[in-house]
């Protein structure tokens, strides 16, 4: 899990920045109620678009989620659409990991482009959720921030990854690591960045590892999110000092961005760390094209909320066929492609349940009591997973410049 965003940068100020923007909207009476619950719907089509972090100052990008959604929509359209309507996919806007940019892009998609829903959303600093809630505009994607949980219009294909305080957590990541290491009597250090979202992410992960039975040696959100430190040694020394001068068994990074993790991991290894390193963002073949990245990431375990492309399940094979059909036979698969694909898939399933009379009201009503299982991402149920994580995840290890499935997709129930 990235440093949420979940989710992940100094620009993730889903605090004062976003609140001031939303307050400004409220002072003007809030956003208009829209031109009807059937906006974006015709007799033959339904208009949707995505909102992604295509570019950012730290190099983090979710741009490939657009291709994943497009591939799934194209298969649906090739089969005649959903209840006689095809999906008109407008592509995805870029929020540049900036709350103000994201809110403006969200408003543009709804008010100018007239979309029915926003699919997919994969943006750590996504700031349009309150606006979409007011407009009753559904959106589907990777929900990684507590502020995105519990909204009537927000649908995470993964549920709510970092629930609000007091809500049950599903310790899937800790359970998968336990299965890989063969026991729970291990110690863990959690490293995040100095952002509100990262602190929320590290706290949620701390709880899930603790619930699994691990000993937490320390939690630090001291790394500057805007740019990686030139000298990682002070941070590495804190990891070692927290274990009484030795090392913890596991170091978990809740930081996003190749530059941050590469620098931290390389410094850990140089200092003599031999334990497990794990994160939720390094499942990216493009990163492994860089020799320095290969060395830094060798042996790292990545927790995914999807089945890995290396899985042999029929559902994953079908996804790969769809992606090749849309992106070309030489396509290099990525985690974000899968996130976009499964977000679109869940949207289509809710749309199918809605029936022929499609309005935002009928769509949201159909989502109440909706449940769905798929070996590609696990399971989902609404409204349950508006406040709870789906509890599903895979553990992949980076070995020899490639990926191997260490633990196949597994779903666990949440605990208090």
N, C-alpha and C positions, 0 to 999 in steps of 0.2 A: 504494500500500500504506500503510495507516494506521500510526501508530506503535504497533506491537504491543506491536498489541495488538498481527501483525501486527499480526501485525495490525499501549497507547494511553491512560493516565491515571495519576495518582498512586496510584490504587487498584490498578493492575496490579502487584501485588507477588507475582508468581508466583515468589517466592523464599521468604523467611522465612514469610510469612503462610500460603501454601498448604502449604509443607512441614510447618509445625507442625500444620496440620489433618490432613494425611495421616499424620504420625507418630502423632497421637492415635488415629487409626483403627487403625494398626498395633499400637499398644500394647494395644489391646483385642482383638487377634487379627485385625484387619482386618475389612472388611465381610463379612457372611455370603455364602455361595456362591450363594444364591438358591434358588428353589423349582423348579429344573429349567431346562434349556436351552430348553424350549418355553413359558416364561412369556410371556404376552401373545398366545399363539396358540390359536385355536379352529379348529373345522372350517370356519368361515365368515369368520373375521376375523383381522386382525393389528393389535395395538394399538401405536401410536407417538405420541410427543410431541416438541416441540422445546425448545431452551434458547437464549434470545436476550438481548441487551442492549437491552431495550425503552426503558429510561430510564437516564440517567447524569448526573453532576454537571456534565459539560462539554457536554452537549447531544447527544452522539453516541448514535445509536440504530440498531439493526438490526431493529426491530419488524416491518417490512414483509416480512421473510423468511418470517414465518408465513403471510401471504396467498399468497406464491409457492408454498410447499409445499402448502397447502390446495388451491390451484387444480390442481396436478399430481395430487394424490391423488384429487380429485373426478373428473378425467377418467379415471383408472385405474378407479375404482369404477363410473363410468357404462359402462365397457366390460366389466364383469363382474369386475373385480378382477384379482388375479394368481394364476394356478393355482387358481381357484375361491374365493379369499379376498379380501375387501374390506379396505381400510385404515380402521381406526378411529383417526382423528386427534384427539387430545385438545387440540390447540392448543399453545402454547408458554409456558414459564415465563420469568420475567424475573430475570436475575442482577444487574441494576443496576450492572454493571461492578465488582462486588465479589466477590473470590474466595470468601469465607465464605458469602455469599448463594448463589453459584452452586453450591458443593458441596452445600449443604443442599437446594437445588432439585433437583439431580441425584439425590441419594439418595431424595428424595420421589417422583420420577417412577418410579424402579425399585422401591423397597420398598413404597410405598403404592399408586401407580397401576398398578404391574405392567406397565410397557411392555416390549415386545420390543426396541425400538431407540429411540434419540433422534435425531430428524430434524425440522427442521434444527438445526444448531448454528452460530451466528454470534455469537460473543462474545469480544472481545479478551482478556479476563481469565479465560476459561473454566478452571475449576479442578477439574472432575470427571473428567478423563481417566484418572487413575490408579485412581480408584474404579471406573470403567466397565471398565478393563482387568482389574481383579481379579474383577469380576462377569461378565466375558466378554460385556458388553453392547455391541453395535455402535452407532456413531454416525456421522452423515454431516453434512458442512457445509463451511464456509470455514476451512481450516486455515492459520493465519497465524503460528503461534508454533513455534519449534523444539521446545519441550517436548511439542507435540502430534504430532510426527512419529515414525514408526517403530513405533507401537503396533499391535498385532494387531487392535484393535477400532476404530481411528480411520480414517475414510475421507473424505479431502478430495475434493470434486468437482474441485478445482483441483490435486490432489496435495498436496505439501508446499511452501508458498510460500517459507518461510525455513528451509531445511534446517539440520541441525546442522553444526558446523564440520567441514571435511574432505570434505563431500559435494558432488557436482557441482551447479552452479546453471544455470538456464536463463535467459539474458539477453533474454527477450522484450520487456521494457519498453525497454531500451536499443536493441534492434534496431528497434522501432517508431519510436522517436524519430529514429534514424539515417535511416530511410526517409522520415520527414517533413521532416527538415532537409537531407537530401541529402548527408550526410557524417558521418564519425566524429571529425574533428579539432576537437572541441568540448570546452569545460571545464564542469565540473559542481560545484555546491555542494549538499550534502545537509544538510537541517535536520530534527532530531528533537526529542523531549522528553526529560526527565530520568528516564526509566523503563528498567528492565531490558529490557522487551520492545521499546521504541523503539530501544534500542542494538542489539539483535539485528537489528531490521529495517533500520536504516541500514547496518549492516555488510554484510548480505546484498545490499542494493541497491548499496552501494559496489562490492562485488565484481562484480556483474553489469554495472554501467556501465563499470568498469575492463576487464572481459573483452571488452566491446564495442568498446573502443578510446578511450573518453573519458578526458580528464585530470581527475582529482579535485582541486579546489582546496581543499576542506575538508569536514570532517564535524563537525557540532556537535549534541550532545544536551543542551543547556543550558536550553531553554525549560521553565518549570514546567508540568507536565501538569495539575495541579489546576485552574488558572485561567489564562487568557491574560494576558500582561504588559500593564500600562497603557501602557508606553512600549516600542515595538518598535525604536526607533532604534539602541540598542546592538547588537542582534542583526543589524540590517541593515548597520551599519557593519562588522561582522566579515566579512560576506559580501563586501563591497567590498574590504576590506583584504587578504583572502586572495588576491585577484587582482592584487596590486600596486597598489592604488588604483583599479583599473578594476572591471569587472564580469565574472563568469563568463557563459558563453553560456546556461547552464541552471541554474535553481534547482529542486531537487526536494524537496518537503515529505513527510516521513514522519510527519507529525502528523495526528491525527484530530480531528474536531470543527470545526464551522463557525466558531466564535469564534476559534480559533487561526489557521486558515488565512486567514480574511478579514482579520484584523488584520495578519498577516505580509505578505500580498500587497499590501494597501493601502499599507503602509509602504514596501515595495520600489518600488512604482510612484511614490510620492510622492518618493522619493529619486532617481528617474531611471532605474531599471532598465528596460531595453527588451527583454531576452532572453526565453527560454521559461521559463514556470513550469509545473510538473507535479506532480501528486499522484495518489492512488488512491482518494480518497473524495468528490470534489466532483461526481460524476455523480448529482445529486439535484435533480430539478425543483423540489422544494419550497423548496430553498435560494434558487432564483432568483426566488421570489415577493417577496423582500426587496430593495428598490432598492440598499441598501448592498452586499449580497452580489453583485448583478449587476455593480456597478462593480468590486468587488474581484476577482471571478472572470472578468471579461471577458478572453478570450484564453487562459485556462488550459487545459492539456492534461491529460486524465485517463486513466490506464492502468487498464483493466478486465480482469478475468479471465473475462469473458463477452462474447458478441456484444452490441453495443449494440442498444437497441430501435429505433434508426433504421435498422438493417440490414434488408435486404429478403429475407433467407433464409427459406425455407418453415418452418424450425424456429422461428425467432423469431416469425413470423406466427402459428404455432400456439400458442406460448406467450402471445402477446398476446390471442388469442381465449379461451384458458383463463382468463386473469386477468380479462378483462372479464366472462366468464360468472360468475365467483366474486365479483369485487369491484365489478361494475357497469360500465356502458358509459362512464361519465365518469371512470374510474380514471386516475390519473396514475402512470405507470410509474416504477420506481426500481431502482437497482442491487441493493438488498437483495431485492426481489421476485424478480429473476432468480437470485440466489444461493440463495434458498430453493427456487425452482422446480427448478433443476438439481441441487441436493443431493437432493431428493426423487426426481427422475428417475433418478439413478444408483442410489439405494437400490432403486427398483422393478426396475431391470435386474438387479441382483445377486439380488434376491428371485426374479425370474423364472428365473434360472439355477439357483437352489437346488432348484426342483421342488416337488412336493407335500408331501414330508416336511420340514417346516420346524422346525428347532431352531436355537439359536444356533450349535451345533457344525456343523450342515450348512450354515448360512448362511456362516459364516467359511470353511469348506472350499470352498464355491462361489466365494468371492471370490478364492481363490488361482488365478491364471491368467485372471482376468476382464479383458477389455478392451472398450472402447466408444468410438465416435467420434460426435460430433454437432456440427453447425455452430453450435449455440447456445452451446457452451462449449469446444469443441475436442475433446480426446481424454483418455482416462484408462485406466490399466492398473494392476492390483494383482497382486503386491505392489510392483512397481517404483515407483509413485507414492505409496507410503507414506513414502518417504524423499527422493523427487525431485519437483520441481515438474512440472506437466503441460507447462509451457513455452508456454502459450497466452495470448494477450491481444490486446486492441483498444485503439486510441488515439482518444479523442474530444476535440474541442475545444469550449469554451464560447464561442459567438459570438452577439452580439445578444440575449442573454437566452435562448438555446436551445442545442441541441447539434448538432454535425455530426460525422460519422464521418471522422476524419482518415486512419486506417489501419484497414482491416477486420481481423477476427480472423485471427491467424496463430499457428502453433505452431513453436517452434524447439527444437532439441535441446540438452540440457545440456552444459556444458563443464567442464573441470577447474578 
